[in-house]
Amino acid sequence: MSSITEGLGSSMLDAMASGVPVVGTRAGGIPEVIEHGRSGLLVRPHHADELAAAIIDLLKDPALRAQLGAAGRRRVVDEFSVEKMVEGTLAVYQHRLAARV
């Protein structure tokens, strides 16, 4: 995900949910999803050389690909599933409603 600005990056979440290891920039919401070195790799925006190097690192290291792919899938299932998003939205509404009482 080579974005310079990004909301959340649903294509990145789709890839992670499929067990595909991801590389993204430290832009917008991407670092909220990718934990560098744990569920993917992060690079600085506007640094194509870093992006290329991270991709090459993944291509050269099957064990790292498998590790990041599995961890990325777990992260999406645990933190970004539809159920989790609905729970989060409901919690915000409940908090706001409680504050009005």
C-alpha positions as a Python dict, from the first residue, in 0.01 Angstrom:
ca = {
    (1, 'M'): (0, 0, 0),
    (2, 'S'): (208, 289, -132),
    (3, 'S'): (-33, 563, -28),
    (4, 'I'): (77, 912, 62),
    (5, 'T'): (-256, 973, 236),
    (6, 'E'): (-503, 701, 329),
    (7, 'G'): (-813, 659, 540),
    (8, 'L'): (-790, 298, 641),
    (9, 'G'): (-706, 100, 328),
    (10, 'S'): (-969, -166, 273),
    (11, 'S'): (-763, -339, 2),
    (12, 'M'): (-486, -382, 258),
    (13, 'L'): (-735, -531, 506),
    (14, 'D'): (-862, -765, 232),
    (15, 'A'): (-507, -882, 160),
    (16, 'M'): (-433, -933, 528),
    (17, 'A'): (-760, -1123, 579),
    (18, 'S'): (-647, -1356, 300),
    (19, 'G'): (-314, -1419, 473),
    (20, 'V'): (-112, -1215, 226),
    (21, 'P'): (181, -1030, 387),
    (22, 'V'): (160, -654, 336),
    (23, 'V'): (391, -357, 306),
    (24, 'G'): (247, -12, 363),
    (25, 'T'): (350, 344, 421),
    (26, 'R'): (327, 525, 753),
    (27, 'A'): (42, 737, 616),
    (28, 'G'): (-312, 796, 739),
    (29, 'G'): (-471, 492, 900),
    (30, 'I'): (-223, 236, 766),
    (31, 'P'): (-9, 229, 1084),
    (32, 'E'): (-327, 166, 1284),
    (33, 'V'): (-361, -163, 1098),
    (34, 'I'): (-3, -275, 1033),
    (35, 'E'): (217, -337, 1335),
    (36, 'H'): (564, -306, 1183),
    (37, 'G'): (749, -636, 1194),
    (38, 'R'): (452, -815, 1351),
    (39, 'S'): (160, -803, 1105),
    (40, 'G'): (335, -638, 809),
    (41, 'L'): (606, -393, 720),
    (42, 'L'): (589, -12, 725),
    (43, 'V'): (798, 235, 529),
    (44, 'R'): (805, 614, 503),
    (45, 'P'): (580, 777, 244),
    (46, 'H'): (761, 917, -61),
    (47, 'H'): (1045, 664, -18),
    (48, 'A'): (1011, 424, -309),
    (49, 'D'): (1351, 275, -229),
    (50, 'E'): (1227, 166, 117),
    (51, 'L'): (907, 27, -32),
    (52, 'A'): (1103, -171, -291),
    (53, 'A'): (1348, -300, -29),
    (54, 'A'): (1065, -418, 199),
    (55, 'I'): (896, -599, -90),
    (56, 'I'): (1225, -762, -188),
    (57, 'D'): (1283, -867, 174),
    (58, 'L'): (946, -1046, 168),
    (59, 'L'): (1017, -1207, -169),
    (60, 'K'): (1348, -1343, -40),
    (61, 'D'): (1219, -1475, 292),
    (62, 'P'): (940, -1736, 276),
    (63, 'A'): (936, -1775, 656),
    (64, 'L'): (885, -1401, 706),
    (65, 'R'): (608, -1401, 444),
    (66, 'A'): (432, -1685, 624),
    (67, 'Q'): (477, -1527, 968),
    (68, 'L'): (352, -1181, 864),
    (69, 'G'): (71, -1328, 655),
    (70, 'A'): (-61, -1536, 945),
    (71, 'A'): (-24, -1252, 1196),
    (72, 'G'): (-193, -1010, 958),
    (73, 'R'): (-489, -1243, 917),
    (74, 'R'): (-522, -1281, 1295),
    (75, 'R'): (-506, -903, 1338),
    (76, 'V'): (-786, -841, 1088),
    (77, 'V'): (-1006, -1113, 1236),
    (78, 'D'): (-941, -993, 1594),
    (79, 'E'): (-954, -616, 1541),
    (80, 'F'): (-1120, -528, 1209),
    (81, 'S'): (-1398, -781, 1154),
    (82, 'V'): (-1750, -657, 1082),
    (83, 'E'): (-1851, -769, 1429),
    (84, 'K'): (-1566, -571, 1589),
    (85, 'M'): (-1651, -259, 1388),
    (86, 'V'): (-2020, -283, 1483),
    (87, 'E'): (-1926, -331, 1850),
    (88, 'G'): (-1706, -22, 1834),
    (89, 'T'): (-1974, 189, 1671),
    (90, 'L'): (-2235, 78, 1925),
    (91, 'A'): (-1997, 156, 2211),
    (92, 'V'): (-1955, 512, 2083),
    (93, 'Y'): (-2332, 559, 2056),
    (94, 'Q'): (-2388, 415, 2402),
    (95, 'H'): (-2121, 639, 2550),
    (96, 'R'): (-2271, 947, 2388),
    (97, 'L'): (-2623, 854, 2498),
    (98, 'A'): (-2507, 794, 2857),
    (99, 'A'): (-2341, 1136, 2858),
    (100, 'R'): (-2674, 1302, 2776),
    (101, 'V'): (-2852, 1159, 3082),
}
